[in-house]
Amino acid sequence: MRLLAVEDDPVLADGLRVGLGACGWTVEPVARVEEALAALESSTFDAVVLDLGLPDGDGLEILRFVRQRDMDVGVVILSARDDSRDRIAGLDTGADDYVGKPFDLDELAARLRAVRRRLLGRSQPALSHEGVTLDPKSRLAWRGQGDLHLSRRE
């Protein structure tokens, strides 16, 4: 599995490369927004570990790039910004998970595996059963040509 690690601290980036490499990930480390965007445009990754405080911009730029292009990649933010407003902003922007620094490598690896499992479970954008179709992404459902009006909980 391929992982893009966006981290500007070279010691931490190397630790991610070695540690997550031991867990079976092939890790490509980059340190700048520009490098991350170029890597995402030219290669396919299963997941991204994303630091927010980068020397040439905010990591949320990368997250917006990924989500605006509807890339099928999990994103786990790994940041020293641990205020609840920062976590909420990251998750609302489209992160699949948010881990604060300092962190436990085994926990990060487990969260990456969980994100990957969720992505693999969403292989089709819409689910169909006995003539009823549900699109979880848009939260719409229909039977044949007619829309189904469901409550928020349904």
C-alpha positions in Angstrom: 0.0 0.0 0.0 1.3 3.4 -0.9 1.3 6.3 1.5 2.2 10.0 1.0 3.6 11.4 4.1 3.5 15.2 4.1 5.8 16.2 6.9 8.4 19.0 7.0 10.3 17.7 10.0 13.0 15.4 8.4 13.4 13.3 11.5 9.7 12.7 11.9 9.3 12.1 8.1 12.1 9.5 8.2 10.5 7.9 11.3 7.2 7.6 9.5 8.9 6.1 6.5 10.7 3.5 8.6 7.9 2.8 11.1 5.0 2.6 8.7 7.3 0.8 6.2 7.6 -1.9 8.8 3.8 -2.1 8.9 3.7 -2.8 5.2 3.3 0.7 3.8 5.5 2.1 1.0 6.0 5.6 2.2 6.9 8.6 0.0 7.8 11.6 2.2 7.4 15.2 1.0 8.0 18.4 3.0 6.1 21.1 1.1 2.6 21.8 -0.2 4.0 22.2 -3.8 5.7 18.7 -3.6 2.6 17.1 -2.2 0.3 18.5 -4.9 2.8 17.4 -7.6 2.9 13.8 -6.1 -0.9 13.6 -5.9 -1.2 14.7 -9.5 1.3 12.2 -10.8 0.8 9.1 -8.6 -1.9 7.1 -6.9 -1.8 6.7 -3.1 -3.9 4.6 -0.8 -3.6 7.2 2.0 -2.0 10.5 3.0 -0.6 11.4 6.4 -0.8 15.2 6.4 0.9 17.8 8.6 -0.9 21.1 8.7 2.1 23.5 9.4 4.2 23.4 6.3 6.9 25.9 5.3 5.1 27.0 2.1 1.5 26.9 3.2 -1.2 25.2 5.2 -1.8 21.4 4.8 -5.5 22.1 4.5 -4.7 23.3 0.9 -3.7 19.8 0.1 -6.8 18.3 1.7 -9.0 20.7 -0.3 -7.1 19.7 -3.5 -7.8 16.0 -2.8 -11.5 16.5 -2.0 -12.2 18.9 -4.8 -10.9 16.4 -7.3 -12.8 13.5 -5.6 -9.6 11.5 -5.2 -10.2 8.1 -3.7 -7.6 8.4 -1.0 -7.8 8.4 2.8 -6.4 11.4 4.6 -5.2 11.3 8.2 -4.1 14.7 9.6 -1.1 14.4 11.9 -0.5 17.8 13.6 0.6 19.6 16.6 -2.4 21.8 16.3 -4.6 20.0 18.8 -7.2 22.7 19.6 -10.7 21.4 19.1 -11.3 24.1 16.5 -8.3 22.9 14.5 -9.6 19.3 14.7 -13.1 20.3 13.7 -11.8 22.4 10.7 -9.6 19.5 9.5 -12.5 16.9 9.7 -15.0 19.3 8.2 -12.6 20.0 5.3 -12.6 16.3 4.5 -10.0 14.5 6.6 -10.9 10.9 7.5 -9.1 11.1 10.9 -7.1 13.5 13.0 -4.2 12.5 15.2 -2.4 15.0 17.5 1.4 15.1 18.0 3.0 13.6 19.9 1.5 10.3 18.7 1.9 6.6 19.0 3.1 5.0 15.8 1.0 1.8 16.4 -2.1 3.9 16.8 -1.4 5.9 13.7 -0.9 2.6 11.7 -4.2 1.2 13.1 -6.0 4.4 12.1 -4.6 4.2 8.6 -5.8 0.6 8.4 -9.3 1.7 9.5 -9.4 4.4 6.9 -8.3 2.0 4.2 -10.9 -0.5 5.2 -13.6 2.2 5.0 -12.4 3.2 1.6 -12.4 -0.4 0.3 -16.0 -0.8 1.6 -17.1 2.2 -0.6 -16.0 0.6 -3.9 -19.3 1.6 -5.5 -20.8 5.1 -5.1 -24.4 3.8 -4.9 -25.8 0.7 -3.2 -28.7 -1.2 -4.7 -31.0 -3.8 -3.3 -34.3 -5.1 -4.6 -34.9 -2.0 -6.7 -34.0 0.6 -4.1 -30.8 2.6 -4.7 -29.0 4.6 -2.0 -26.1 7.0 -2.6 -24.4 7.5 0.8 -22.3 10.3 -0.5 -25.2 12.5 -1.5 -27.6 11.0 1.0 -30.3 10.4 -1.7 -32.4 7.3 -2.2 -34.7 6.3 -5.0 -36.8 3.4 -6.3 -36.9 3.2 -10.1 -37.3 6.8 -11.4 -38.9 8.2 -8.2 -37.1 9.8 -5.3 -37.7 8.4 -1.8 -38.2 11.0 0.9 -36.5 9.8 4.0 -36.1 11.3 7.4 -32.7 12.4 8.5 -32.3 9.3 10.6 -33.3 6.9 7.8 
